[in-house]
Amino acid sequence: MVSENPGVEAIETVGGVITDLVEVAERLPVKPDQAEKIARVLDRLSAEIAEAAAIVREASNHLSPARQQTAPSQGSPKLSGRDYS
């Protein structure tokens, strides 16, 4: 099911993940007794990012043919960090 505005939903999901990732990064390196707890948080965050990716894909499948033709083609996005292509 596509929400009323899937773009906003994806932005909110990614924004929440970024906030949580900053909190995790501030705790690194973790003590051995905290490793599993932090690993579970990272597992949850990866699931949320996968959900955001699914939202983006699903939303693009529901664009009208006219909208698909006018949507800008951006190719592979250039990211400042790792190469994810």
C-alpha positions as CSV (number, residue, x, y, z in Angstrom):
1,M,0.0,0.0,0.0
2,V,1.4,3.4,-1.0
3,S,0.9,6.2,1.5
4,E,-0.6,9.6,0.6
5,N,2.9,11.0,0.1
6,P,5.5,8.2,-0.1
7,G,8.3,10.7,-0.6
8,V,7.6,12.2,2.8
9,E,7.3,8.8,4.4
10,A,10.7,7.8,3.0
11,I,12.3,11.1,4.1
12,E,10.9,10.7,7.6
13,T,12.2,7.1,7.8
14,V,15.7,8.0,6.6
15,G,15.8,11.0,8.9
16,G,14.9,8.9,11.9
17,V,17.6,6.4,11.0
18,I,20.2,9.1,10.6
19,T,19.4,10.5,14.1
20,D,19.7,7.0,15.6
21,L,22.9,6.3,13.7
22,V,24.5,9.4,15.1
23,E,23.6,8.2,18.6
24,V,25.2,4.8,17.9
25,A,28.3,6.4,16.4
26,E,28.7,8.5,19.5
27,R,28.8,5.2,21.6
28,L,31.5,3.6,19.4
29,P,33.6,1.7,20.2
30,V,31.4,-0.2,22.5
31,K,32.4,-2.4,25.4
32,P,32.0,-6.2,24.9
33,D,29.0,-6.3,27.2
34,Q,27.2,-3.7,25.0
35,A,28.1,-5.1,21.6
36,E,25.0,-7.3,21.1
37,K,22.7,-4.4,22.2
38,I,24.2,-2.0,19.7
39,A,24.3,-4.7,17.0
40,R,20.5,-5.2,17.4
41,V,20.0,-1.5,17.1
42,L,22.0,-1.5,13.8
43,D,20.0,-4.5,12.6
44,R,16.8,-2.6,13.2
45,L,18.1,0.5,11.5
46,S,19.2,-1.6,8.4
47,A,15.6,-3.0,8.3
48,E,14.2,0.6,8.4
49,I,16.5,1.6,5.5
50,A,15.4,-1.4,3.5
51,E,11.8,-0.3,4.2
52,A,12.6,3.2,2.9
53,A,14.1,1.7,-0.3
54,A,10.9,-0.3,-0.8
55,I,8.8,2.8,-0.3
56,V,10.8,4.6,-3.0
57,R,10.6,1.7,-5.4
58,E,6.8,1.3,-4.8
59,A,6.2,5.0,-5.3
60,S,8.1,5.0,-8.6
61,N,5.9,2.1,-9.8
62,H,2.8,4.2,-9.3
63,L,3.9,7.2,-11.4
64,S,1.7,7.8,-14.4
65,P,3.4,7.2,-17.8
66,A,3.5,10.9,-18.4
67,R,5.1,11.6,-15.0
68,Q,7.7,8.8,-15.6
69,Q,8.7,10.5,-18.9
70,T,9.1,13.9,-17.2
71,A,10.9,12.6,-14.1
72,P,14.6,13.5,-14.2
73,S,17.0,10.7,-14.9
74,Q,19.8,11.0,-12.4
75,G,21.7,7.8,-13.2
76,S,23.8,6.6,-10.3
77,P,23.8,9.2,-7.5
78,K,27.2,10.4,-6.4
79,L,27.6,9.9,-2.7
80,S,30.3,11.4,-0.6
81,G,31.0,8.3,1.4
82,R,31.4,4.7,0.1
83,D,30.6,3.5,-3.4
84,Y,27.2,1.8,-3.1
85,S,26.6,1.2,-6.8
